[in-house]
Amino acid sequence: VDRPGLRAVPSLRYLQAAPPFTEHFYDSEDEGDESVDNGPTGGLTWDGRADRGQQQARIPLLSPFEMANKDESGVVAALSKAAYAHDFKAAFGDDVFERPDDAFDAAVEALGAFEQSSADFYPYSSRYDAFLAGRATLSAQELRGRVLFEDEAKGNCASCHLSRPSNNGEPPQFTDYGLIAVGVPRNAAIPANADPAYIDLGLCGPLRTDFKGRAEYCGLFKTPTLRNVALRKSFFHNGYFHT
């Protein structure tokens, strides 16, 4: 767990509305021009390879850079000895640990369900949310910043980091979930980058393998939400930029 990873840690908050990954995303008739192909969009990771919480939960459990379990059976063995093993059996069956494959699936199912907790993962509790709901005001400086953020001739941030409620009234997610190439510099602080042959190309690999060799997808990474961005210290997929 003390090994440096390959990418900046993405937020797990405000992912409940992320669409499953698709190569060809079209806005709904209510939200935009449904005839426009917006290209690769969706998923929960920087390269969109996990569509649901259960799939995403597998990654840190088995990654050598995170929880570093050797395999799924190692996860189950640790679970069977945990203080909450009794609760786990109560939820999934007294014999669940005798069925390692089912036990692992149950574990990631539980994590995926937890990530759907609105109070913990998408409370929409910011002052901006209160402003949109008519319960707070923004200062003159903040309002000028909002204009700059949304002005297509200036910041144009909102073209990707959507800042207005959807037509159904859902608060903005501050991302369009699209995968885009912005040309972030190589981060020398990532040990893997000491090898000139190692290149993180996002959608076309190396962590994602189903689009390997698809040159048109190389360098594409998902647009992250800007929610809670003030709490982050590193930015973009490789954490090259810092506050």
N, C-alpha and C positions, 0 to 999 in steps of 0.2 A: 504493500500500500504506500510505500515511500518512493516508488518509481515514478518519474515524471511521465505524464501522458503525451498524447499526440495532438490534442486539441483543447481549446478552452471549454470549460464545463458549461453546457447550456442550461438554461433555467427550465425547471419542470412546471413552473406556474403558467397559468393562462394558456394551456395547450388543449383544453377540452373542446375547443371549436376547430382545431386543426383538421383539415380534410385528409383522407388517406392519400398517399403519394400517387400521382398520376403524371404521365409524360405530357398529357394534353389537358390543361385545365380551362374550363369555360365558366365565366360568371353566370349566375342565374339571371333570368329575365328581370327579376326585381332589383338586382344589385349592380348590373352593368350590361355591357354589350355581349350578349350570349353567342355572337358569331366570331368573337376574337379568341384565338388560341393563345393562352397566356404561357404555354410551355410547361416545363416540369414544375410541379407545385405540390406542397403537402408533406406529410410525414412529421415525425417528432424529433428527429435528430438532424445534425448539420447536413447530412447527405440524404435525409428522408427515408432511410432504410427501415425504420420502425414506424408502423402505422397506428398502433394502439399501445396503451400503457403496459399491457402484458408483454408485448414484444420489446418495448423499451427497457423494462425491468430486467430482462435477461442480460442486457449488455453490461451494466456495472457488476452484477453478480459474478460474471465469468471473465471479466476483463482483467488481464494481469496488471493493469494500471490502477484498478479500483479495488474491488473486494478480493480479487485474486483467488477465487475458488478454482481448483483444478478442473472440476467438471460438475455436472448437475448433481451427481451422487454426493459430492463434497458439500454442496449447499444443503442437501437434505439431511446429511449426517449432522451438520451444525444446527439445523433447525430442531432436530430430534432431541438435542441437548439444551436447547434454549429455555429460558425461564417461562416463556409463553408456549411451550410445546403442548401443554394440556389444552390451552385455548385453541391452538391450531387443530388438534385432534377433535375437539368439540365442534369445530366448524366444518371439518372435512372428513371426519370418520376416525374411529379409534384405531383402525388398521392402516391409516394413511401412510405412515412411515414404512410400512411393509411393502408399499407400492411406490418405489422411488420416483418413477416417471410421473405418476399422478401427483405425488407430493410436490415435486418441483413445479408442475403446472399450477397446482393450487397456490403455491407461494407467489408466483408472478401474477396470478389472477387476483390475489389479495392486494398486492402492491398496486396493480392497475386500478382496482376498485378504490383504494385509498386516494389515488391521484385524481379521482373524480369528486372528491370532497370539496364543495364550493368554499366552505369557510377556510380551508387550509390552502387551496390551490388557485381559486379564482374568486376572491372576495369582492373585487371591484370597490376597494375601500379608499382609493386615492382622493385627494382634493379635486383632481380633474374630473373624476367620476361624479363627485358631489356637485361640481360646477355644471356638468352636462345634465344632471338631474334637477338643477335649479335650487340646490341646497347650499351653494357656496358661490363666492365671486372670485374672479381673478384680478390681480393688480393690472394697472395700465401697462407695465413692463411685460407681464406675463401674456397679456392679450397681444402685444406687439410680437412677442416670440411665437405665439400661435399663428399669427398671420404669416410670418416668415417661414414657419414650418410647413405651411400649407400652400404657399404661393408657388405656382408652377414656374414662374420666372426668376425665383430666388432660391430658397432652400429646397423646395419641392420634396421634402422628406416624406410627406403624406402620400406620395405616389406609391410608395412601398410600405410605409409604416402608417397604415390607415388610422386616422385620428377622429373620425366621426362615427356616431352610432350607425349600425346597420339599419336597413329599412324595417326590420322587425323589432327595432328598439334595443337590441343587444349592444352593450357598451363596446367601444372600439377595442380591437386586439393589438393595435399598433404593429401589425404585420399583415402582409397579404399572403404569407406562407410560400411565396415563390422562391425558386432556387435561381441564383444570379451570380455572375462572375464580376467581382469588383476589383480584382487584382491586388489583394492585400499582400504586402511584402512577406517574404520568407522570414520566419521567426527563428533566429539563431539560438534562442533560449530553450528550444525544444531539442533534446538530445538526438532524436531521430534525424533531425535536419543536418547533423554533422556529416551524414552520408550524402554526398551529392547525388547519388542515384535514387534517394528517397524523395518523392514528391507527393504531397497530399493534394490530390486532384478532385476531392469531393465526390460528386455524383459518379464519376467514372473510376473511383478507386483511390487508394487500395483497400480501405475498410469496407466499402461497398463493392461487390464483385459482379453484379448482374449487368452492369453497363460498362464493363471493362472493354476498352478499345473504341468506345463511342466518343470520338474526338469532339463532337459538337457539345458534349456534356462535361468535358473536362474543365475543372475550375469552378463549377457551379456549387454554391453552398446556400443553404436556406436562409432567408431573411429572418433574423430573430425579432421577437417582440421587443419593443422599447419600454415595456412596463417594468418598473423597478430598476431602470437603467442607472439611476443615480446611486444605487447600492452596489453596482458592479465596479470592479477595478481593472478588468481586462476586457478587450473588445474584439469582435470579429472571430472567425472560426479558430484562429490559431493564437489569439490573445496578443497579437503583435503590439497593439496600441493600448496604453495604460493611462489611468488618471494619475 
